[in-house]
Amino acid sequence: MNFKLLYRLLIFITVILVSSCSRSKYYKTHDSVYMLGDQSQWATKDWDHQQWKNEVDVTGGEVFWSRTEVEITEAPELFQRYGVFINTFGEYDLFWDGVLIGKNGNPGQEATHEPSGELWATFSIPDTLATKGSHVVALKTSLYYFPNHWRKLYIHVDDYDHLVRSELINTAFMHIFAGAFLIASLYFFFLFLSEKKGYPILIFSINCFLFFALIMMEYVKFYIPIHYSQHHIRLEIIGGLTFCIAILVPLYFSLQFPFPKRKTVLITYIGVLLFVFLINHYSYDLTAYNMAMTMWFFSFGIILFGAYKKTKGAIIVLLALLSCALINAITYYDISLFAGFGIILLGMFYILSVRTKEQRLAYEESLVQSTRLRLELLKKNIQPHFLMNTLTSLIDWVEESPQKGVAFIEALAQEFKLFNQIENQTLIPIGQEIELCRTHLNIMEYRKEIKYHWEEENIDPNQKIPPGILHTLLENGITHSLANENNSVTFKLIFETGDTYKTYTFLTIAKVRDLEKKIIEGTGIKYIKARLTESYASKWNFSSEAIPNGWKNSIKIDN
């Protein structure tokens, strides 16, 4: 499916869901008012609370009351029950028009009882009290286990069955949504472990898992009872998950859309994000929202730069971020947060698929090029002038010294035998490659009557390399070099290894034919690069340069 169409469809579905999930409100509420103290008559419907305040300062386990005027605008239908949903800190008794309709803990007795009650609770309103008109909801509350963390009371009146079921239904759907990201996380993590495809895949996997964990922590409240004294633990975890996601998303985009001074900019961004995380830390929802917005603006800047540079995939991801902004503008916080993160992860997945496709096509192209160059190299070794020169030299040696002529024939046969054994393989032991090089030097000694020496340093014969690359460098050294004063040419292979790399240095110690001549990348060098790409993708570097006593070729391979 076209990704532009997918994002438009996602936005449309979100709008439909938001509009379809909106329900007619059966009630209107006024602001809650509060008073420290404990008087039973404060529960009555007609109590005058004009002198009560809009907030209360709770420093310990003292009891305080809240009163909220609620107007039911529609009487319940036949067989319908109304319920009231309460979201507040503390253990409390709930009164509706002076009648106790629910208990959530032991207000005022917390010091002598174990913590009990839930942060979110739903209570059924008796049919005789759920009448059309004005009512008063009164709560007797105490905050013994978490003083100095009072927050405003949230009340929602609706059909009781809907209050009980709706959040569980939403939770079920969100868990299915989260499960998709868990599966994606595991798939890409194992892909990274098995194929070492690169850090963008690992970062994407971690992001999917963090998003899965974020959804689980957000919706765990609907099926696991959480006491108000433990609520901050959940919020801290949510804040930490959001902080990690807000770091990894721009980091991922910075790898996919490189820009100047990336390291400095990312460090600055992390500093800004840390400031946002700490400045209003205990305003948890606000902090999470601010971190998400900081992440969005920074990611938007990175992708905008990628679009400016005409990087493939940047426009689609840019549209994804703009759709996040649109959802944020038309929906409330919870939907915009999770829908936004979901779309951003879709954008990350899209750009990952684009890069993976590019790597696959490059790899397939390298295979085609490698096959073609193998054929070119084989043709080069059996081309007419090579055979004619070799046979001419062979005739001379047979006439002058039959014994050396036989040795010449054996060396020539051995080279073709070795070459035929290795040319269809991707990697071979370096010892086998060195044997091919030594055999070729034996042939060239007979042909050119020059003394060729082969030297090695720190060579591990079990290390593997693509076939023919040292042989190709050897041929180039023979072709483009002149013998030293003592009529000899020395070739030296040096192996070095580190924690993250290994290096092969191939030295030709001789006179270079023409130091001023511009280096032209011929069939041999193209073959070497194609073979390295075939085996190591982009994790290699090849260099070739003149040195005072000859020529130096270096192949560096990253682990």
MIPAMAR-52433 format. One record per residue (C-alpha): x, y, z. Coordinates in steps of 0.05 Angstrom, whole numbers, plus 32768, in hexadecimal, padded with zeros to 4 digits. Example, Ala and Ser with C-alpha at 12.3 -4.5 7.8 and 13.67 -1.06 7.14 Angstrom:
BEGIN
80F67FA6809C 81117FEB808F 
END
This chain:
BEGIN
800080008000 801880477FF1 803080658033 801280A98024 7FCE8087801E 7FDC805F805D 7FE9809D8087 7FAB80C0806C 7F828083807B 7F9F808080C2 7F8C80C980CE 7F4680BD80B3 7F3D807F80E0 7F5580A7811C 7F2380DF810F 7EEA80AC8106 7EFD80888146 7F0080C8816E 7EBD80DF8154 7E9C809B815B 7EB6809181A2 7E9880D381BA 7E5980C781E3 7E2180F481F7 7E2F810F823D 7DFA81018271 7E15813482A2 7E37817782AF 7E67818482E8 7E7E81C2830C 7EC481CC8328 7ED181A58368 7EDD81CA83A9 7F0481B283E6 7F0981BA8431 7F39819E8465 7F16817C849F 7EE2814784AA 7E99815584B7 7E64812284A3 7E328157848F 7E60816D8456 7E4581318430 7DFE814C842E 7DE3816783ED 7DCD81AB8408 7E0B81BD842F 7E238204841F 7E6B81FE8403 7E72824583EA 7EAE82508417 7ED3821283FF 7F12821A83D5 7F2682018390 7F6181DB83AD 7F7B81C183EF 7FBF81BD8410 7FC98176842B 800A816B8450 7FFC81298474 7FC680F6847F 7F9081298493 7F4981208478 7F2D81518446 7EEB8155841F 7ED9816783D8 7E95817983BC 7E83817A8373 7E40818F8355 7E288160831E 7DEC816B82F2 7DCD812F82D0 7DAF8147828F 7D8B8107827B 7D6980D582A8 7D80808D829F 7D5880618271 7D3380228287 7D647FED82A1 7D9D801F829B 7DCA802F82D6 7DF5806C82DE 7E3A806882FC 7E6F809A8312 7EB980938302 7EE980B28335 7F3280C38327 7F5780E28362 7F9080D88392 7F7E80BC83D6 7F51808A83F9 7F0A80A483FE 7EC08099840D 7E9180AE83D5 7E4E80CF83E4 7E1880E083B1 7DE6811283CB 7DFC81008412 7DF480B48407 7E338089840C 7E36806383CA 7E7E804A83CB 7EBE804183F4 7F04804283D8 7F3380358412 7F31804E8459 7F34809A845A 7F4D80B5849D 7F62806F84B4 7F9B80638484 7FCF806484BB 7FB1802684DB 7F9E8001849C 7FC37FE48461 7FBF800D8420 7F7E7FFD83FC 7F53801983C5 7F63802B837D 7F77806B835A 7F3F80628326 7EFC8047833E 7EB680428322 7E778041834E 7E2E8033833D 7DFC806A834E 7DBB8050836D 7D808058833F 7D5C80848373 7D9680B58372 7DA580B68327 7D6D80E68316 7D6D811F82E5 7D8381608307 7DB9817A8336 7DE1814E8365 7E1E81538391 7E5881228393 7E7F812683D5 7EC0810283E5 7EDF80F88429 7F2980EF8418 7F6D80E68439 7FB480E3841B 7FDB80C28453 800980998426 801A80CF83F3 801381158414 8022815583EE 8009813583AE 7FC1814C83AD 7FA281548369 7F5E8169834F 7F248139834D 7F0B811D830B 7EC381048307 7EA080E382CC 7E5780CD82CC 7E3E809D8297 7E1C805A828C 7E39802C82C1 7E447FF18292 7E66801F8260 7E95803A8296 7EA97FF482AB 7EB17FD68266 7EC9800F8239 7F0F80168256 7F197FCA8255 7F047FC8820C 7F33800281FC 7F6A7FDF8222 7F5F7F9F81FB 7F667FC481B9 7FA47FEA81D1 7FC47FA981E7 7FB97F8D81A1 7FD97FCD8187 80137FC581B8 801B7F7B81A6 80297F8E815D 80637FBA8174 807D7F8381A2 807F7F528168 80A17F86813D 80D37F938175 80E57F4A817C 80E97F3F8130 81197F798123 81427F698161 814E7F22814A 815B7F3C8104 81917F6A8121 81B07F308148 81B07F00810E 81C67F2D80D5 81E77F6980F7 81C07F9780C9 81D47FD680EE 81C080038127 818180228107 815F7FDD810B 81747FD68154 815B801B8166 8119800E8142 81117FCC8168 811E7FEF81AB 80ED80268199 80B67FF38189 80C27FD081CC 80C2801281F3 8080802581D1 80637FE181E3 80797FEC822B 805C8033822B 8018801A8215 80197FE28249 802B80128282 7FF68043826C 7FBD8010826A 7FD27FE282A3 7FA9800F82D2 7F677FF382B6 7F727FAB82CC 7FA67FAE8304 7F907FD48343 7FC1800D8351 7FC080308394 7FCA807C8391 800C807683B7 8029804B837F 800E80748345 804D809F8341 807780608333 804E805282F5 8053809A82DF 809E809A82E8 80A3805C82BD 8078807D8287 80A380BB828A 80E380928284 80C8806C8248 80B280AC8227 80F780CB8234 811A808F8214 80EC809081D7 80F780DB81D0 814280CE81CD 81418093819E 811180AD8169 813C80EA8155 817A80BE815B 815B808D8129 814880C580F9 818E80E480FF 81AC80A280E8 817B809D80AD 818080E7809A 81C780FD80AB 81D5814780B7 8212817280C8 822D81728110 81FD81398122 822081268163 8220816E817E 81D78178816C 81C18137818B 81E6814681CC 81C5818A81CE 8181816A81C2 818B813881FA 819D81728228 815C81968215 81348157821E 8152814B8262 814081928276 80F88187825F 80F681458285 810D816482C7 80F081AB82C6 80A7819582D5 80B7814D82E6 807C81418314 804A815D82E3 804E811982C2 801D81218288 803781668277 807F814D8279 806F8113824B 804A8141821B 80848173821A 80B6813C820D 808C812181D4 8086816781B6 80D2817281BD 80DE8130819A 80AD81438163 80CC81878154 8113816B8154 810081308128 80DA815F80F9 8119818980F1 8144814C80E1 8112813180AD 810881778090 8153817A8084 814F81358064 8117814D8036 8140818A8024 8179815B8011 814781317FEA 815680F38012 812A80BA7FFD 80EF80AF802C 80F480F2804F 80B4810E8031 808A80D38049 80A680D68090 809B81218090 80528116807F 804E80E480B8 8067811880E9 8035814B80CE 7FFD811980D7 801381128120 800C815D8129 7FC6815A810A 7FB181228139 7FCC81498174 7FA28184815F 7F60815F8158 7F64812B8190 7F72812B81DA 7FB4811881FB 7FB080CD8202 7F9A80C081BA 7FCB80F2819D 800580D581C5 7FFC808D81B1 7FE3809A816A 801D80CB8161 8051809A8179 80328063814F 8035808D8110 807D80A1811F 809080588126 806D804A80E4 8097808080C5 80D6806180E4 80C1801D80C8 80B5803C8083 80FA805C807F 8119801C8099 80F77FF48062 81108027802F 815780218048 81527FD5804B 813A7FD38004 817380007FEE 81A57FD38011 81867F957FF2 81887FB37FAC 81D07FC97FB8 81E27F837FCF 81C07F637F93 81E47F947F66 82267F817F88 82187F387F7B 820A7F467F31 82487F717F2C 82727F3E7F52 825C7F077F22 826B7F317EE6 82AF7F457F01 82C07EFD7F12 82B47EEC7ECA 82DE7F277EB4 83167F117EE3 83127ECA7EC9 83147EE47E82 834F7F107E95 83757ED37EAD 83687EAA7E6F 83697EE27E3C 83917ED57DFD 83CD7F027E0B 83D67EE47E51 83D47E9E7E35 84017EB17DF9 84357ED27E26 84337E987E57 84387E637E20 84717E897DFF 84977E8B7E40 84867E417E4B 84A37E2F7E06 84E47E547E17 84EB7E317E5A 84DC7DEC7E3C 85127DF77E08 85457E137E3A 85357DE97E77 85007DB37E71 85007DA87EBC 84EE7DF17EC9 84BC7DEE7E91 84987DB57EB4 84987DDE7EF5 847B7E197ECD 84427DED7EB3 84337DD37EF8 84317E1A7F15 84027E307EDD 83D47DF47EE8 83D47DFF7F33 83BE7E487F2B 83847E367EFF 83707DFE7F2E 83707E2D7F6A 834D7E637F44 83157E357F2F 830D7E1D7F77 83027E627F94 82E37E8F7F61 829B7E7A7F71 82A27E817FBC 82917EBF7FE5 82C67EB8801A 83047E8B801D 833C7E818051 83737EB38045 83A57E798044 83847E608004 83887EA67FE6 83D27EAB7FF8 83DF7E677FD7 83C07E837F97 83EC7EC17F9B 842C7E987FA6 841A7E6B7F6A 840F7EA87F3F 84537EC47F53 84747E827F3E 84557E897EF9 84697ED37EF3 84B17EC37F07 84B67E947ECB 84957EC67E9D 84B97F067EB1 84F97EE87ECE 84F37F167F0B 84FB7EFE7F52 84BA7F067F77 84B87F017FC3 847B7EF67FEF 847B7F0C8038 84457F08806F 843B7F2880B3 84087F1480E9 83E17EEA80B7 83AB7EBC80D3 83A07E88809C 83597E7A80B5 83417EC280AB 83127EC68070 83117EF88037 82EE7EFD7FF4 83137ED37FC0 83417EF47F8D 834A7F387FAE 83937F2C7FC3 83A07F0A7F81 83857F487F5D 83B27F767F86 83ED7F497F77 83DF7F4D7F2C 83DA7F997F2F 841D7F9B7F55 843E7F707F20 84207F977EE6 842E7FDE7EFF 84727FD47F21 84BA7FCD7F0A 84ED7FA17F2C 851E7FBF7F5E 85697FC47F51 85737F7B7F66 853D7F657F33 850A7F547F69 84C57F697F7E 84AB7F5C7FC5 84627F557FD9 84507F598022 840D7F4B8043 84017F678089 83C57F5780B5 83AE7F8380EF 83717F7B811B 834D7FA5814F 830D7FA18178 82E27FBB8140 830B7FB18100 833F7F8880DB 836F7FA380A6 83967F83806D 83D07FAC8052 83ED7F948010 84317FB37FFF 84557FB07FBC 849E7FC07FC8 84B87FD37F83 84C0800E7F53 847D802C7F3E 847A80347EF2 845A807A7EF1 844E809F7F33 842E80DA7F0F 83FB80B07EE9 83B480B97F01 8397807B7F21 835F805D7EF8 832F802C7F19 83357FEF7EEC 83147FAB7EEB 833F7F927F24 832F7FC97F56 82E57FC67F43 82E77F7B7F50 83067F867F95 82D27FB97FA9 82987F8F7F8F 82B17F527FB5 82B97F7B7FF6 82727F977FEE 82577F527FE1 82747F378022 82757F738051 82407FA48035 825A7FEA8047 82867FD48081 82C87FD9805B 82F9800C8040 832D80048009 836780337FFA 83A180307FCA 83DC80607FC8 842480677FB3 845A80637FE9 84A580747FE4 84BA802C7FD5 847E80147FAF 8433800F7FB7 840480057FF3 83BE7FE77FF1 83947FE58031 83527FC1803E 832F7FD18080 82F37FA68094 82C67FB980CF 82AF7F8280FD 
END
